[in-house]
């Protein structure tokens, strides 16, 4: 283990609205650079909570535990600092930002990522005229990554995720990942809402991004995505704990048998699903008011 | 209280509905009419309006009576400016880049009045109402008598009709489609002065024109004394015509302004309002759209960006009369500090208005714990055979999950808030039909953001 690995120790997490109701009840996990780990688990097992907690979502509180990465106590950093350090979360439900073009958004995110934890005061990530990545280099980079993901360039002038189809949203998440070149990428149900062709394109895109400098945590319900992105390790998350870990065969076994036998081995029958109903994330409840506002 | 406490200066207690103007009376109306050498019908028109003003309450709609607050409009020392003096150089003022015509009023002086040769050759007229009266008194009477499309039951509209001393006419002949917009600019702010004006826009059949109206603080703004502006935009749209109107209000923080905008649409006509409200201590605005003609439509987008203790009091009335008319109205406010916005809207579907499509949305984003907003969209439907009649509203803080999404891409919370707020207001900016005015509005919004963000406690929003 090196301090470059993402190390999660006995992580306990609860929703901020219900701080006594722990969803994650002691997660231990280590993801090294260049490794791909898959987290599988039934609805309500805490997969999205883990993703949000690692990225620093304000709707969750850390009850106890530690997350170490690149020599930092990650849980002490705000979400933007985690991103500047090289962490990336591909959202299961990406948010629409009316009035903000994809191009400005990408440019600002690249500027923030490149400035790292100690931003240059001469660069204003929200202002295209105050330093940052030169426009020519930016256009070239975005065009190249759009080609990789077979995306239409016209998306650059649209507002972020506004009026996007499910597939377009997921591809835009992958485009962000491609241009930001994270060192730790968490893909939260990136396969959901994608048809078979889109799934293949997205998975090929992810495979093309894999490199020895980046750790990946793939969160998924189904084994399907893992046909394309081969994990080094598969973990089964149930009732807030990792109940089994193994190689790719573990995912295949789940596909054949379902979760029941593994949960039974862990002594967890009938204990899953005590998260919010249907695994609903807090942003789903809050989103419609603003999305309607245009 | 201790004996040492200095006695507070006596400030007259002002009720929310008190209008403290002291010059809205018969003698002033007669003086204004005399100074402008009004014809008799016009004096009679003014006096009829004054009678309406005196008889009407400040708010006639019972839904809205509790949302009137003029307490920060301290107008007792305000006096009307004498009628405009046209500056000799007005006709030689430079035309803004990309504009077809330009009129500028600075306090009560006409400081620019120019048309491009193309606009002039096409028969477009842009002139003061004083010169219209001299040129074509009959047309003047047809356009103004009876208050035209100004709302009869609105106290402040009738006040403007009684006391206006300056005005503009923009007339676009039938079939003329101007590619370049016309720019109208009002600069005012001399302490204790009042500028009361009417702007008449007549768009001929199948004509098309875009107007950018800027209302800004003049160089005369000084001290704490307030200045007062009341102005109209009275639009008549001929069959098949289109008007795109962008209004940018950025008066000083010592300004009180009452705006009245009205549009009457003939068959197949379209009006697009894109309005930005940034300035003023107190602004009360009212828009009346009358969709008379079959197939006529209004698209209205209004934004507010409030700070300090600004009050934005915005009302719109849309009346569907013809068949298959369309109304798409959207108001959005972003409010920081102790600013407030009242957003009131009523869409009325007359019995004759088969096939109406009407949408009314009012939304506000509160950027501080002291900011307040009220959204009251309502519908009155006499004809059930409609394509759609809907309203929506919401008032709340910035959505935390939007912030998190941007922060997860490395933007710090301030940058993320800026993107969300300016993006929220962008739809109106994008509809301003002149690049320079669009850039100016973006710059103003950015500047206002920068100024309000510094006063925002970190824990809020």
Interface residues (C-beta under 8 A of the other chain):
Chain A: X55 X56 X57 X58 X59 X78 X79 X80 X82 X83 X84 X88 X89 X91 X94 X95 X97 X98 X99 X100 X104 X105 X108 X109 X112 X113 X125 X126 X159 X176 X180 X282 X283 X286 X287 X289 X290 X292 X293 X294
Chain B: X330 X332 X361 X363 X392 X394 X396 X399 X400 X401 X402 X403 X404 X405 X406 X407 X408 X409 X410 X411 X412 X413 X415 X416 X418 X419 X420 X422 X423 X424 X425 X426 X427
